[in-house]
Amino acid sequence: MSQAQTERLGSLEIGRFVAASTVVLLHVFGDLPRFGSGPVAEFSASLALMVPGPLAAQYFFVLSGFVMMTAHRYDFGKLSAVPRFWWRRAYRIYPMYWLSLAIVTVFLYPGLTPRLSFMLISLVPVEMTEFVSQSWTLRYEMAFYIGFGLCLLPYVGRVLLAVWIFGVLWCWRPAALASFLVCAPTQALNWAAHAAPLFFAPFDLFFFAGLAAAVIRLSNTKVGIAAMALGVMIMVLAGPAYRWGLSYGGPLTPLATGSGLGLVILGCATLERSGALRVGAWARRLGTMSYPLYILHAQIMLLVGKVLWGRLHTHGLLLVAFCVVYLVVIFGASAAAAFWLDKPLQRVLRRVRLWDGRLAASAR
């Protein structure tokens, strides 16, 4: 296995954990008034409106594209790489998601139908009907995984990637160009976007920005710093368009924010690869915890709310203390799920091979 396939950059893992924690804070601050009243509860509700949750989601998307291209840049044109890629994505996404889904289904099962059950369990990127509220991002991830996996196919893969990128850009082109660029192929793209909207959404521009950042492999520290500085400058200039992380902006805003985030990620990766930026193993442990934290925190909050509903109503410093305990419970339970369940399970599933036409245990 190549270095690119095993590489885990600690600086990006820290970013992943910070992004997941941002989403948690957004939801906890918004939820705190359920357990108290007074100035602290009002301040918490106001604070929730200032947490840049959308920016965290954008970072996840760009980082996903960066990681995919970094890990599979040498797999284009290899047929066996397609099922291997899909299998790796599946065992990293589904176990923790299914655990989160199981928790919330205990309370919402009367609304289940066979079709809805299939849509929830499979995460098929067709429509956005969720029991796990934050799993809407996973629908876009699944669309990207399906599309990127097909782009690894021999002969047609790179063509598919080019058509896909063009299709996303076409679907979200400025309206002023629409009347000048109408022809049969673009009409076909319009139909494709209507039939499979998650595959041709503005969020895909974030993935593509991550792909582009991974293609540009830098080794010079000064160039890496320049890339990071340019990314920050783009994010600052585009700040009003996405309300400084509080919204996703217009259809074409992802071109700016995706480029900015991609350059920041590229800069961090370059600095770490060159040795100018050093982080310890603790950073990778934070990265291991980030996905369980992201996908499980709302369900942990649901369980806490069910236990304390009508039994707790406080204010002042007691509400602040409760907020601290609330966060400790969420982060602690997520860490336990990450290191005692998800990581051991992934270690086992990583040894399973689903390609070469058979199911076999890896010799490694």
C-alpha positions as CSV (number, residue, x, y, z in Angstrom):
1,M,0.0,0.0,0.0
2,S,1.4,3.4,-1.0
3,Q,2.1,6.2,1.3
4,A,-0.7,8.2,-0.2
5,Q,-3.2,5.5,0.8
6,T,-2.0,5.3,4.4
7,E,-1.3,9.0,5.0
8,R,-3.2,10.7,7.8
9,L,-2.3,14.3,8.3
10,G,-2.7,15.4,11.9
11,S,-3.4,19.1,11.1
12,L,-6.4,18.1,9.0
13,E,-7.6,15.7,11.6
14,I,-7.6,18.6,14.1
15,G,-9.6,20.6,11.6
16,R,-12.1,17.7,11.3
17,F,-12.5,17.5,15.1
18,V,-12.9,21.3,15.3
19,A,-15.6,21.2,12.6
20,A,-17.5,18.4,14.4
21,S,-17.2,20.3,17.7
22,T,-18.6,23.4,16.0
23,V,-21.7,21.5,15.0
24,V,-22.1,20.1,18.5
25,L,-21.8,23.6,20.1
26,L,-24.4,24.9,17.6
27,H,-26.9,22.3,18.7
28,V,-26.1,22.4,22.4
29,F,-26.3,26.2,22.7
30,G,-29.6,26.1,20.9
31,D,-30.9,23.3,23.1
32,L,-29.8,24.7,26.5
33,P,-33.0,26.9,27.0
34,R,-35.0,23.6,27.3
35,F,-33.3,23.1,30.7
36,G,-33.4,26.6,32.1
37,S,-34.3,30.2,31.8
38,G,-33.0,33.6,32.5
39,P,-30.1,35.6,31.1
40,V,-27.8,32.5,30.6
41,A,-30.5,30.7,28.6
42,E,-31.1,33.8,26.5
43,F,-27.4,34.3,25.9
44,S,-27.0,30.6,24.9
45,A,-29.8,30.9,22.3
46,S,-28.2,34.0,20.9
47,L,-24.8,32.4,20.9
48,A,-26.2,29.5,18.8
49,L,-27.0,32.0,16.1
50,M,-23.3,33.0,15.9
51,V,-21.8,29.5,15.6
52,P,-20.7,28.9,12.0
53,G,-22.3,25.5,11.5
54,P,-22.5,25.8,7.7
55,L,-18.8,26.6,7.4
56,A,-18.1,23.4,9.3
57,A,-20.2,21.4,6.8
58,Q,-18.3,23.1,4.0
59,Y,-15.0,22.1,5.5
60,F,-16.2,18.4,5.8
61,F,-17.1,18.4,2.1
62,V,-13.8,19.9,0.9
63,L,-11.7,17.7,3.2
64,S,-13.6,14.6,1.9
65,G,-12.7,15.4,-1.7
66,F,-9.1,16.1,-0.6
67,V,-8.8,12.7,1.3
68,M,-10.4,10.8,-1.6
69,M,-8.0,12.1,-4.2
70,T,-5.0,11.8,-1.9
71,A,-5.8,8.1,-1.1
72,H,-6.9,7.1,-4.6
73,R,-4.9,9.3,-7.0
74,Y,-3.1,6.2,-8.3
75,D,-6.2,4.1,-8.6
76,F,-7.7,5.7,-11.7
77,G,-8.1,3.1,-14.5
78,K,-8.0,0.1,-12.1
79,L,-11.2,-1.9,-12.1
80,S,-10.5,-3.6,-8.7
81,A,-10.1,-0.1,-7.1
82,V,-13.8,0.6,-7.6
83,P,-15.3,-2.0,-5.1
84,R,-12.3,-1.4,-2.8
85,F,-13.1,2.3,-2.7
86,W,-16.8,1.7,-2.1
87,W,-16.2,-0.9,0.6
88,R,-13.8,1.5,2.5
89,R,-16.4,4.3,2.4
90,A,-19.2,1.9,3.5
91,Y,-17.4,0.6,6.6
92,R,-16.4,4.0,7.7
93,I,-19.9,5.6,7.2
94,Y,-22.5,3.0,8.0
95,P,-21.7,1.5,11.5
96,M,-21.9,4.7,13.5
97,Y,-24.8,6.0,11.3
98,W,-26.7,2.8,11.9
99,L,-26.1,3.2,15.7
100,S,-27.4,6.7,15.6
101,L,-30.4,5.7,13.5
102,A,-31.2,2.9,15.9
103,I,-31.3,5.3,18.9
104,V,-33.7,7.7,17.2
105,T,-35.8,4.9,15.6
106,V,-36.8,3.8,19.2
107,F,-38.8,7.0,19.4
108,L,-39.9,7.5,15.8
109,Y,-40.7,3.9,14.7
110,P,-44.5,4.5,14.3
111,G,-43.7,6.6,11.3
112,L,-41.7,3.9,9.5
113,T,-42.8,2.4,6.2
114,P,-40.9,-0.2,4.2
115,R,-39.8,2.4,1.7
116,L,-38.8,4.9,4.3
117,S,-36.9,2.2,6.2
118,F,-34.9,1.4,3.1
119,M,-34.2,5.1,2.4
120,L,-33.0,5.6,6.0
121,I,-30.9,2.4,6.3
122,S,-29.2,2.7,2.8
123,L,-28.6,6.4,2.7
124,V,-29.3,6.2,-1.0
125,P,-28.8,9.7,-2.4
126,V,-32.2,10.2,-3.9
127,E,-34.2,12.3,-1.4
128,M,-33.7,14.0,2.0
129,T,-36.0,12.3,4.5
130,E,-34.0,11.9,7.7
131,F,-34.5,10.5,11.2
132,V,-30.9,11.5,12.0
133,S,-31.0,15.2,11.3
134,Q,-27.3,15.7,10.6
135,S,-27.2,12.8,8.1
136,W,-28.3,15.1,5.2
137,T,-24.6,15.7,4.7
138,L,-24.1,11.9,4.4
139,R,-26.5,11.9,1.4
140,Y,-24.2,14.2,-0.4
141,E,-21.2,12.2,0.7
142,M,-22.9,9.0,-0.7
143,A,-23.6,10.7,-4.0
144,F,-20.0,11.8,-4.2
145,Y,-18.7,8.4,-3.3
146,I,-20.8,6.7,-6.0
147,G,-19.7,9.3,-8.6
148,F,-16.1,9.2,-7.7
149,G,-16.0,5.4,-7.6
150,L,-17.3,5.4,-11.2
151,C,-14.6,7.9,-12.1
152,L,-12.0,5.2,-11.2
153,L,-13.2,2.9,-14.0
154,P,-10.8,2.0,-16.8
155,Y,-11.0,3.9,-20.1
156,V,-14.2,6.0,-19.2
157,G,-13.4,7.1,-15.6
158,R,-11.5,10.3,-16.3
159,V,-14.1,11.3,-19.0
160,L,-16.9,10.7,-16.5
161,L,-15.1,13.0,-14.0
162,A,-14.7,15.7,-16.6
163,V,-18.4,15.5,-17.6
164,W,-19.5,15.4,-13.9
165,I,-17.5,18.5,-13.1
166,F,-18.8,20.3,-16.2
167,G,-22.3,19.2,-15.4
168,V,-22.2,20.6,-11.9
169,L,-20.8,23.9,-13.1
170,W,-23.4,24.0,-15.9
171,C,-26.3,23.4,-13.6
172,W,-25.2,26.3,-11.3
173,R,-24.1,28.7,-14.0
174,P,-25.0,32.4,-13.8
175,A,-28.6,32.9,-15.1
176,A,-27.3,35.5,-17.6
177,L,-25.5,32.8,-19.6
178,A,-28.4,30.4,-19.8
179,S,-29.9,31.9,-23.0
180,F,-26.5,31.8,-24.8
181,L,-25.5,28.3,-23.9
182,V,-28.4,26.0,-24.8
183,C,-27.8,22.9,-26.9
184,A,-28.7,19.2,-26.8
185,P,-25.9,18.1,-24.5
186,T,-26.6,20.7,-22.0
187,Q,-30.3,19.9,-22.1
188,A,-29.3,16.4,-21.2
189,L,-27.3,17.7,-18.2
190,N,-30.4,19.7,-17.1
191,W,-32.4,16.4,-17.2
192,A,-29.7,14.6,-15.3
193,A,-29.7,17.3,-12.6
194,H,-33.5,17.0,-12.3
195,A,-33.4,13.2,-12.1
196,A,-30.4,13.0,-9.7
197,P,-30.2,16.4,-7.9
198,L,-27.7,15.3,-5.2
199,F,-25.2,14.4,-7.9
200,F,-25.4,17.9,-9.4
201,A,-25.7,20.1,-6.4
202,P,-23.6,23.1,-5.4
203,F,-22.2,21.1,-2.6
204,D,-20.4,19.0,-5.2
205,L,-18.3,22.1,-5.9
206,F,-16.8,21.7,-2.4
207,F,-15.8,18.1,-3.2
208,F,-14.2,19.2,-6.5
209,A,-12.3,21.9,-4.7
210,G,-10.9,19.2,-2.4
211,L,-10.0,17.0,-5.4
212,A,-8.2,19.9,-7.0
213,A,-6.3,20.7,-3.8
214,A,-5.1,17.1,-3.5
215,V,-3.9,17.0,-7.2
216,I,-1.6,20.0,-6.4
217,R,1.1,18.4,-4.3
218,L,3.5,21.0,-2.9
219,S,6.7,20.3,-1.0
220,N,8.1,23.8,-0.4
221,T,7.3,25.4,2.9
222,K,7.1,28.9,1.7
223,V,4.7,27.9,-1.2
224,G,2.6,26.1,1.4
225,I,2.4,29.2,3.5
226,A,1.5,31.3,0.5
227,A,-1.3,28.8,-0.5
228,M,-2.7,29.0,3.0
229,A,-2.5,32.8,3.0
230,L,-4.3,33.0,-0.3
231,G,-7.0,30.6,0.9
232,V,-7.6,32.8,4.0
233,M,-7.7,35.9,1.8
234,I,-10.3,34.3,-0.5
235,M,-12.4,33.3,2.6
236,V,-12.2,36.9,4.0
237,L,-13.1,38.5,0.7
238,A,-16.1,36.1,0.2
239,G,-17.1,36.4,3.9
240,P,-20.1,38.6,3.3
241,A,-21.5,36.2,0.6
242,Y,-21.7,33.3,3.1
243,R,-22.3,35.5,6.2
244,W,-18.9,34.6,7.7
245,G,-19.8,30.9,7.9
246,L,-23.4,31.3,9.0
247,S,-24.9,30.4,5.6
248,Y,-24.0,28.6,2.4
249,G,-24.5,31.7,0.2
250,G,-25.8,31.7,-3.3
251,P,-25.4,28.9,-5.9
252,L,-22.0,30.0,-7.0
253,T,-20.6,31.0,-3.5
254,P,-19.1,27.4,-3.1
255,L,-16.7,28.3,-5.9
256,A,-15.1,30.9,-3.7
257,T,-15.4,29.2,-0.3
258,G,-14.5,25.8,-1.7
259,S,-11.4,27.3,-3.3
260,G,-10.4,29.1,-0.1
261,L,-10.9,26.1,2.1
262,G,-9.1,23.9,-0.4
263,L,-6.0,26.2,-0.4
264,V,-6.0,26.3,3.4
265,I,-6.1,22.5,3.5
266,L,-3.4,22.3,0.9
267,G,-1.2,24.7,2.8
268,C,-1.6,22.7,6.1
269,A,-0.9,19.4,4.3
270,T,2.2,20.9,2.6
271,L,3.6,22.3,5.9
272,E,3.1,19.0,7.7
273,R,4.6,16.9,4.9
274,S,7.6,19.2,4.8
275,G,8.1,18.9,8.5
276,A,7.5,22.6,9.2
277,L,4.3,21.7,11.1
278,R,4.5,18.9,13.6
279,V,1.5,17.4,15.5
280,G,1.5,14.4,17.7
281,A,-0.6,11.2,17.7
282,W,-3.2,13.0,19.8
283,A,-4.3,14.8,16.6
284,R,-5.1,11.6,14.9
285,R,-7.0,10.4,17.9
286,L,-9.1,13.6,17.7
287,G,-9.7,12.8,14.0
288,T,-10.8,9.2,15.0
289,M,-13.4,10.7,17.4
290,S,-14.7,13.4,15.0
291,Y,-17.2,11.3,12.9
292,P,-18.8,9.5,15.9
293,L,-19.0,12.9,17.6
294,Y,-20.7,14.4,14.6
295,I,-23.2,11.6,13.8
296,L,-24.1,10.6,17.4
297,H,-24.2,13.9,19.4
298,A,-27.8,14.8,18.5
299,Q,-29.0,11.3,19.5
300,I,-27.1,11.6,22.8
301,M,-28.8,14.9,23.3
302,L,-32.1,13.2,22.6
303,L,-31.5,10.6,25.3
304,V,-30.4,13.3,27.8
305,G,-33.6,15.3,27.0
306,K,-35.8,12.2,27.5
307,V,-34.2,11.5,30.9
308,L,-34.4,15.1,32.1
309,W,-37.6,16.3,30.5
310,G,-39.7,18.0,33.1
311,R,-37.2,17.2,35.9
312,L,-34.6,20.0,35.4
313,H,-35.2,23.7,35.2
314,T,-32.4,25.9,36.4
315,H,-30.7,29.2,35.8
316,G,-27.6,31.3,36.4
317,L,-24.4,29.5,37.3
318,L,-26.3,26.2,37.7
319,L,-27.3,26.3,34.1
320,V,-23.7,27.0,33.1
321,A,-22.5,24.0,35.2
322,F,-25.2,21.9,33.5
323,C,-23.9,23.0,30.1
324,V,-20.4,21.9,31.0
325,V,-21.7,18.5,32.2
326,Y,-23.9,18.2,29.1
327,L,-20.8,18.7,26.8
328,V,-18.7,16.3,28.9
329,V,-21.4,13.6,28.5
330,I,-21.7,14.2,24.7
331,F,-17.9,14.2,24.1
332,G,-17.3,11.3,26.5
333,A,-20.0,9.1,25.0
334,S,-18.8,9.9,21.5
335,A,-15.2,9.1,22.5
336,A,-16.3,5.7,24.0
337,A,-18.2,4.9,20.7
338,A,-15.2,5.9,18.6
339,F,-12.4,4.0,20.5
340,W,-14.4,1.1,21.9
341,L,-16.7,0.3,19.0
342,D,-16.0,2.1,15.8
343,K,-12.2,1.8,15.7
344,P,-12.1,-1.9,16.6
345,L,-14.9,-2.6,14.1
346,Q,-13.1,-0.8,11.4
347,R,-9.9,-2.7,12.1
348,V,-11.9,-5.9,11.5
349,L,-13.7,-4.7,8.4
350,R,-10.5,-3.4,6.9
351,R,-9.2,-6.9,6.7
352,V,-12.2,-8.0,4.5
353,R,-11.8,-7.8,0.8
354,L,-14.8,-7.5,-1.5
355,W,-13.0,-7.4,-4.9
356,D,-11.3,-9.8,-7.2
357,G,-14.7,-11.4,-7.7
358,R,-14.9,-13.0,-4.2
359,L,-15.2,-12.3,-0.5
360,A,-11.9,-13.2,1.2
361,A,-10.1,-12.4,4.3
362,S,-6.9,-10.4,3.7
363,A,-3.7,-12.2,4.5
364,R,-2.5,-9.0,6.3
